[in-house]
Amino acid sequence: MDILIWSGAALSLAGLCGLVYCILRVNKSRKAGLSDEALRDEVKKVMPINLGSLFVSVLGLMLVIVGIFLG
């Protein structure tokens, strides 16, 4: 069951890295002084990455919990 826990932790870490990437990308766009419309377009581009990262992180946490329950 250690494999489930460690693979879940790795997935959660990968999801967290994706979320940090999204935060940094949007923050960089805000500091660039883009117009409102350009900033909205950038946020729309980042949104699927953000949701995917959140999904991967949740799957990783689910694997960790399942590994703990089965271990």
TITOR-296752 format. One record per atom (N, C-alpha, C): residue number from 1; residue in one letter; atom name; x, y, z. Coordinates in pm, 1 decimal, always signed. Layout:
! residues N
num NUM, residuo a, atomo CA, X X, Y Y, Z Z $
...
! end
This chain:
! residues 71
num 1, residuo m, atomo N, X +79.9, Y -119.2, Z +0.0 $
num 1, residuo m, atomo CA, X +0.0, Y +0.0, Z +0.0 $
num 1, residuo m, atomo C, X +84.8, Y +126.5, Z +0.0 $
num 2, residuo d, atomo N, X +213.6, Y +107.1, Z +24.9 $
num 2, residuo d, atomo CA, X +303.3, Y +222.8, Z +20.3 $
num 2, residuo d, atomo C, X +307.5, Y +284.0, Z -119.2 $
num 3, residuo i, atomo N, X +291.8, Y +197.9, Z -220.9 $
num 3, residuo i, atomo CA, X +293.8, Y +248.9, Z -358.4 $
num 3, residuo i, atomo C, X +176.0, Y +343.3, Z -381.4 $
num 4, residuo l, atomo N, X +58.1, Y +308.4, Z -329.2 $
num 4, residuo l, atomo CA, X -58.3, Y +396.0, Z -344.2 $
num 4, residuo l, atomo C, X -34.0, Y +530.5, Z -275.6 $
num 5, residuo i, atomo N, X +22.6, Y +526.0, Z -157.5 $
num 5, residuo i, atomo CA, X +45.3, Y +649.9, Z -82.4 $
num 5, residuo i, atomo C, X +146.8, Y +737.6, Z -153.5 $
num 6, residuo w, atomo N, X +258.6, Y +679.6, Z -194.6 $
num 6, residuo w, atomo CA, X +363.8, Y +760.9, Z -258.4 $
num 6, residuo w, atomo C, X +324.7, Y +807.5, Z -397.8 $
num 7, residuo s, atomo N, X +254.0, Y +724.4, Z -471.7 $
num 7, residuo s, atomo CA, X +209.3, Y +770.2, Z -604.4 $
num 7, residuo s, atomo C, X +102.4, Y +878.4, Z -589.5 $
num 8, residuo g, atomo N, X +17.3, Y +866.3, Z -488.8 $
num 8, residuo g, atomo CA, X -81.4, Y +970.8, Z -462.6 $
num 8, residuo g, atomo C, X -15.9, Y +1100.8, Z -420.4 $
num 9, residuo a, atomo N, X +89.6, Y +1089.8, Z -339.9 $
num 9, residuo a, atomo CA, X +161.9, Y +1210.1, Z -299.5 $
num 9, residuo a, atomo C, X +229.1, Y +1276.2, Z -419.3 $
num 10, residuo a, atomo N, X +282.5, Y +1195.8, Z -509.9 $
num 10, residuo a, atomo CA, X +345.7, Y +1250.2, Z -630.5 $
num 10, residuo a, atomo C, X +242.3, Y +1319.1, Z -719.9 $
num 11, residuo l, atomo N, X +125.2, Y +1257.7, Z -734.0 $
num 11, residuo l, atomo CA, X +18.9, Y +1319.4, Z -813.0 $
num 11, residuo l, atomo C, X -27.3, Y +1450.9, Z -749.3 $
num 12, residuo s, atomo N, X -40.1, Y +1451.1, Z -619.3 $
num 12, residuo s, atomo CA, X -80.6, Y +1574.2, Z -550.7 $
num 12, residuo s, atomo C, X +23.6, Y +1683.7, Z -569.1 $
num 13, residuo l, atomo N, X +149.5, Y +1646.8, Z -562.6 $
num 13, residuo l, atomo CA, X +256.0, Y +1744.1, Z -582.7 $
num 13, residuo l, atomo C, X +255.9, Y +1796.9, Z -726.1 $
num 14, residuo a, atomo N, X +231.2, Y +1709.1, Z -822.7 $
num 14, residuo a, atomo CA, X +223.7, Y +1752.8, Z -962.6 $
num 14, residuo a, atomo C, X +105.8, Y +1849.3, Z -982.2 $
num 15, residuo g, atomo N, X -7.5, Y +1818.6, Z -920.5 $
num 15, residuo g, atomo CA, X -122.1, Y +1908.4, Z -928.2 $
num 15, residuo g, atomo C, X -93.3, Y +2042.3, Z -862.6 $
num 16, residuo l, atomo N, X -23.4, Y +2039.1, Z -751.1 $
num 16, residuo l, atomo CA, X +12.4, Y +2162.6, Z -683.1 $
num 16, residuo l, atomo C, X +105.5, Y +2248.0, Z -768.4 $
num 17, residuo c, atomo N, X +199.9, Y +2183.1, Z -835.0 $
num 17, residuo c, atomo CA, X +289.9, Y +2256.0, Z -925.4 $
num 17, residuo c, atomo C, X +212.0, Y +2321.2, Z -1039.6 $
num 18, residuo g, atomo N, X +113.1, Y +2251.0, Z -1091.5 $
num 18, residuo g, atomo CA, X +28.7, Y +2308.7, Z -1196.1 $
num 18, residuo g, atomo C, X -50.2, Y +2428.4, Z -1146.6 $
num 19, residuo l, atomo N, X -99.5, Y +2421.3, Z -1024.0 $
num 19, residuo l, atomo CA, X -173.3, Y +2533.6, Z -967.8 $
num 19, residuo l, atomo C, X -82.5, Y +2654.5, Z -946.3 $
num 20, residuo v, atomo N, X +39.0, Y +2630.7, Z -899.8 $
num 20, residuo v, atomo CA, X +134.1, Y +2740.0, Z -881.4 $
num 20, residuo v, atomo C, X +169.0, Y +2803.0, Z -1015.8 $
num 21, residuo y, atomo N, X +183.6, Y +2718.7, Z -1119.0 $
num 21, residuo y, atomo CA, X +210.8, Y +2769.9, Z -1253.4 $
num 21, residuo y, atomo C, X +98.9, Y +2862.7, Z -1300.3 $
num 22, residuo c, atomo N, X -25.9, Y +2821.7, Z -1277.6 $
num 22, residuo c, atomo CA, X -139.8, Y +2904.7, Z -1317.5 $
num 22, residuo c, atomo C, X -140.2, Y +3037.2, Z -1243.0 $
num 23, residuo i, atomo N, X -111.9, Y +3032.8, Z -1114.6 $
num 23, residuo i, atomo CA, X -108.3, Y +3156.2, Z -1035.4 $
num 23, residuo i, atomo C, X -0.7, Y +3250.1, Z -1087.5 $
num 24, residuo l, atomo N, X +118.0, Y +3195.7, Z -1112.5 $
num 24, residuo l, atomo CA, X +227.7, Y +3279.5, Z -1159.9 $
num 24, residuo l, atomo C, X +199.3, Y +3337.1, Z -1298.3 $
num 25, residuo r, atomo N, X +137.4, Y +3257.1, Z -1384.6 $
num 25, residuo r, atomo CA, X +108.2, Y +3304.3, Z -1520.8 $
num 25, residuo r, atomo C, X +6.0, Y +3418.4, Z -1519.7 $
num 26, residuo v, atomo N, X -98.6, Y +3405.1, Z -1440.5 $
num 26, residuo v, atomo CA, X -199.0, Y +3510.8, Z -1433.9 $
num 26, residuo v, atomo C, X -142.1, Y +3634.2, Z -1364.6 $
num 27, residuo n, atomo N, X -62.3, Y +3613.9, Z -1261.2 $
num 27, residuo n, atomo CA, X -1.5, Y +3727.2, Z -1192.5 $
num 27, residuo n, atomo C, X +93.1, Y +3803.4, Z -1285.2 $
num 28, residuo k, atomo N, X +166.6, Y +3730.8, Z -1367.8 $
num 28, residuo k, atomo CA, X +255.7, Y +3794.5, Z -1466.0 $
num 28, residuo k, atomo C, X +173.7, Y +3875.9, Z -1567.0 $
num 29, residuo s, atomo N, X +61.1, Y +3823.2, Z -1607.3 $
num 29, residuo s, atomo CA, X -25.8, Y +3894.9, Z -1701.2 $
num 29, residuo s, atomo C, X -84.7, Y +4020.2, Z -1637.6 $
num 30, residuo r, atomo N, X -120.0, Y +4011.9, Z -1509.4 $
num 30, residuo r, atomo CA, X -174.3, Y +4129.4, Z -1440.2 $
num 30, residuo r, atomo C, X -69.4, Y +4239.2, Z -1429.2 $
num 31, residuo k, atomo N, X +54.3, Y +4199.1, Z -1398.6 $
num 31, residuo k, atomo CA, X +161.1, Y +4298.5, Z -1383.5 $
num 31, residuo k, atomo C, X +205.1, Y +4357.1, Z -1516.8 $
num 32, residuo a, atomo N, X +174.4, Y +4288.6, Z -1626.9 $
num 32, residuo a, atomo CA, X +212.9, Y +4337.8, Z -1759.3 $
num 32, residuo a, atomo C, X +127.2, Y +4456.0, Z -1802.4 $
num 33, residuo g, atomo N, X +21.4, Y +4482.0, Z -1729.2 $
num 33, residuo g, atomo CA, X -63.7, Y +4595.2, Z -1761.9 $
num 33, residuo g, atomo C, X -148.8, Y +4573.5, Z -1885.5 $
num 34, residuo l, atomo N, X -193.9, Y +4452.3, Z -1905.7 $
num 34, residuo l, atomo CA, X -278.9, Y +4421.6, Z -2020.9 $
num 34, residuo l, atomo C, X -414.9, Y +4488.4, Z -2004.6 $
num 35, residuo s, atomo N, X -480.9, Y +4506.8, Z -2116.1 $
num 35, residuo s, atomo CA, X -616.9, Y +4560.9, Z -2110.7 $
num 35, residuo s, atomo C, X -709.3, Y +4456.7, Z -2048.0 $
num 36, residuo d, atomo N, X -827.4, Y +4500.9, Z -2012.7 $
num 36, residuo d, atomo CA, X -922.9, Y +4412.5, Z -1946.8 $
num 36, residuo d, atomo C, X -956.9, Y +4292.6, Z -2035.3 $
num 37, residuo e, atomo N, X -976.6, Y +4318.6, Z -2162.9 $
num 37, residuo e, atomo CA, X -1012.3, Y +4210.5, Z -2256.1 $
num 37, residuo e, atomo C, X -896.8, Y +4111.4, Z -2272.0 $
num 38, residuo a, atomo N, X -774.4, Y +4160.8, Z -2282.4 $
num 38, residuo a, atomo CA, X -657.9, Y +4072.6, Z -2296.9 $
num 38, residuo a, atomo C, X -636.8, Y +3990.1, Z -2170.4 $
num 39, residuo l, atomo N, X -660.0, Y +4050.5, Z -2055.2 $
num 39, residuo l, atomo CA, X -645.5, Y +3977.6, Z -1929.7 $
num 39, residuo l, atomo C, X -751.4, Y +3868.6, Z -1918.1 $
num 40, residuo r, atomo N, X -873.3, Y +3898.9, Z -1961.7 $
num 40, residuo r, atomo CA, X -978.9, Y +3797.0, Z -1961.0 $
num 40, residuo r, atomo C, X -942.9, Y +3680.2, Z -2053.9 $
num 41, residuo d, atomo N, X -885.9, Y +3710.3, Z -2170.2 $
num 41, residuo d, atomo CA, X -844.6, Y +3604.4, Z -2262.3 $
num 41, residuo d, atomo C, X -735.3, Y +3517.0, Z -2200.6 $
num 42, residuo e, atomo N, X -642.9, Y +3580.1, Z -2130.3 $
num 42, residuo e, atomo CA, X -535.4, Y +3504.0, Z -2066.0 $
num 42, residuo e, atomo C, X -590.9, Y +3412.9, Z -1956.6 $
num 43, residuo v, atomo N, X -685.5, Y +3464.5, Z -1879.4 $
num 43, residuo v, atomo CA, X -747.0, Y +3382.2, Z -1774.9 $
num 43, residuo v, atomo C, X -824.7, Y +3266.5, Z -1837.1 $
num 44, residuo k, atomo N, X -890.6, Y +3291.8, Z -1950.0 $
num 44, residuo k, atomo CA, X -962.5, Y +3183.6, Z -2018.8 $
num 44, residuo k, atomo C, X -867.3, Y +3076.2, Z -2068.6 $
num 45, residuo k, atomo N, X -746.7, Y +3115.1, Z -2109.6 $
num 45, residuo k, atomo CA, X -647.7, Y +3017.5, Z -2155.4 $
num 45, residuo k, atomo C, X -593.5, Y +2934.1, Z -2038.9 $
num 46, residuo v, atomo N, X -582.5, Y +2994.7, Z -1923.1 $
num 46, residuo v, atomo CA, X -524.0, Y +2927.2, Z -1806.7 $
num 46, residuo v, atomo C, X -626.1, Y +2838.4, Z -1735.5 $
num 47, residuo m, atomo N, X -754.2, Y +2868.7, Z -1750.0 $
num 47, residuo m, atomo CA, X -857.6, Y +2797.3, Z -1676.5 $
num 47, residuo m, atomo C, X -855.5, Y +2644.8, Z -1696.3 $
num 48, residuo p, atomo N, X -841.5, Y +2590.8, Z -1817.8 $
num 48, residuo p, atomo CA, X -836.5, Y +2444.1, Z -1830.2 $
num 48, residuo p, atomo C, X -715.8, Y +2382.8, Z -1759.3 $
num 49, residuo i, atomo N, X -603.1, Y +2450.9, Z -1761.8 $
num 49, residuo i, atomo CA, X -484.5, Y +2401.1, Z -1691.9 $
num 49, residuo i, atomo C, X -511.8, Y +2400.7, Z -1541.4 $
num 50, residuo n, atomo N, X -575.7, Y +2505.6, Z -1494.0 $
num 50, residuo n, atomo CA, X -607.3, Y +2517.3, Z -1352.5 $
num 50, residuo n, atomo C, X -700.7, Y +2404.0, Z -1308.6 $
num 51, residuo l, atomo N, X -805.7, Y +2381.0, Z -1384.4 $
num 51, residuo l, atomo CA, X -901.0, Y +2275.4, Z -1348.5 $
num 51, residuo l, atomo C, X -837.7, Y +2137.1, Z -1358.3 $
num 52, residuo g, atomo N, X -754.5, Y +2116.3, Z -1459.8 $
num 52, residuo g, atomo CA, X -685.0, Y +1988.7, Z -1472.3 $
num 52, residuo g, atomo C, X -589.3, Y +1963.8, Z -1357.3 $
num 53, residuo s, atomo N, X -519.3, Y +2067.4, Z -1316.4 $
num 53, residuo s, atomo CA, X -427.3, Y +2055.0, Z -1203.3 $
num 53, residuo s, atomo C, X -503.1, Y +2024.9, Z -1074.8 $
num 54, residuo l, atomo N, X -615.2, Y +2090.1, Z -1056.7 $
num 54, residuo l, atomo CA, X -696.7, Y +2064.5, Z -938.8 $
num 54, residuo l, atomo C, X -748.2, Y +1920.9, Z -938.8 $
num 55, residuo f, atomo N, X -788.0, Y +1871.5, Z -1054.4 $
num 55, residuo f, atomo CA, X -837.0, Y +1733.8, Z -1066.6 $
num 55, residuo f, atomo C, X -727.1, Y +1633.7, Z -1034.4 $
num 56, residuo v, atomo N, X -606.9, Y +1657.7, Z -1087.3 $
num 56, residuo v, atomo CA, X -494.2, Y +1567.5, Z -1060.9 $
num 56, residuo v, atomo C, X -459.8, Y +1568.2, Z -912.5 $
num 57, residuo s, atomo N, X -464.0, Y +1683.9, Z -851.5 $
num 57, residuo s, atomo CA, X -435.3, Y +1694.5, Z -708.9 $
num 57, residuo s, atomo C, X -538.9, Y +1618.7, Z -625.7 $
num 58, residuo v, atomo N, X -664.8, Y +1630.4, Z -661.6 $
num 58, residuo v, atomo CA, X -770.5, Y +1558.4, Z -589.2 $
num 58, residuo v, atomo C, X -754.4, Y +1407.9, Z -607.0 $
num 59, residuo l, atomo N, X -721.9, Y +1363.3, Z -726.9 $
num 59, residuo l, atomo CA, X -699.1, Y +1219.8, Z -748.1 $
num 59, residuo l, atomo C, X -583.3, Y +1169.6, Z -662.4 $
num 60, residuo g, atomo N, X -477.7, Y +1249.3, Z -654.1 $
num 60, residuo g, atomo CA, X -363.8, Y +1211.1, Z -571.9 $
num 60, residuo g, atomo C, X -401.4, Y +1200.3, Z -425.2 $
num 61, residuo l, atomo N, X -478.6, Y +1295.0, Z -376.8 $
num 61, residuo l, atomo CA, X -520.9, Y +1288.6, Z -236.8 $
num 61, residuo l, atomo C, X -613.1, Y +1169.9, Z -212.1 $
num 62, residuo m, atomo N, X -695.9, Y +1135.9, Z -310.5 $
num 62, residuo m, atomo CA, X -780.8, Y +1018.3, Z -297.6 $
num 62, residuo m, atomo C, X -697.2, Y +891.7, Z -290.4 $
num 63, residuo l, atomo N, X -591.6, Y +883.7, Z -370.7 $
num 63, residuo l, atomo CA, X -502.4, Y +768.2, Z -365.6 $
num 63, residuo l, atomo C, X -434.0, Y +757.2, Z -230.0 $
num 64, residuo v, atomo N, X -392.5, Y +869.8, Z -175.2 $
num 64, residuo v, atomo CA, X -329.0, Y +867.7, Z -43.1 $
num 64, residuo v, atomo C, X -426.9, Y +814.0, Z +61.9 $
num 65, residuo i, atomo N, X -550.3, Y +860.8, Z +59.3 $
num 65, residuo i, atomo CA, X -649.1, Y +816.9, Z +157.3 $
num 65, residuo i, atomo C, X -680.5, Y +668.9, Z +141.1 $
num 66, residuo v, atomo N, X -695.0, Y +622.5, Z +17.1 $
num 66, residuo v, atomo CA, X -720.5, Y +480.9, Z -6.9 $
num 66, residuo v, atomo C, X -602.2, Y +396.7, Z +40.9 $
num 67, residuo g, atomo N, X -480.4, Y +444.9, Z +14.7 $
num 67, residuo g, atomo CA, X -362.3, Y +371.4, Z +61.1 $
num 67, residuo g, atomo C, X -355.6, Y +362.6, Z +212.8 $
num 68, residuo i, atomo N, X -395.7, Y +469.9, Z +279.8 $
num 68, residuo i, atomo CA, X -394.9, Y +468.5, Z +427.6 $
num 68, residuo i, atomo C, X -501.8, Y +372.7, Z +479.9 $
num 69, residuo f, atomo N, X -619.7, Y +375.2, Z +418.3 $
num 69, residuo f, atomo CA, X -726.5, Y +286.4, Z +463.8 $
num 69, residuo f, atomo C, X -691.0, Y +139.6, Z +442.0 $
num 70, residuo l, atomo N, X -628.7, Y +109.1, Z +330.3 $
num 70, residuo l, atomo CA, X -595.3, Y -30.5, Z +299.9 $
num 70, residuo l, atomo C, X -468.4, Y -77.5, Z +371.3 $
num 71, residuo g, atomo N, X -388.8, Y +16.9, Z +415.8 $
num 71, residuo g, atomo CA, X -261.4, Y -17.3, Z +480.9 $
num 71, residuo g, atomo C, X -282.9, Y -40.7, Z +623.5 $
! end
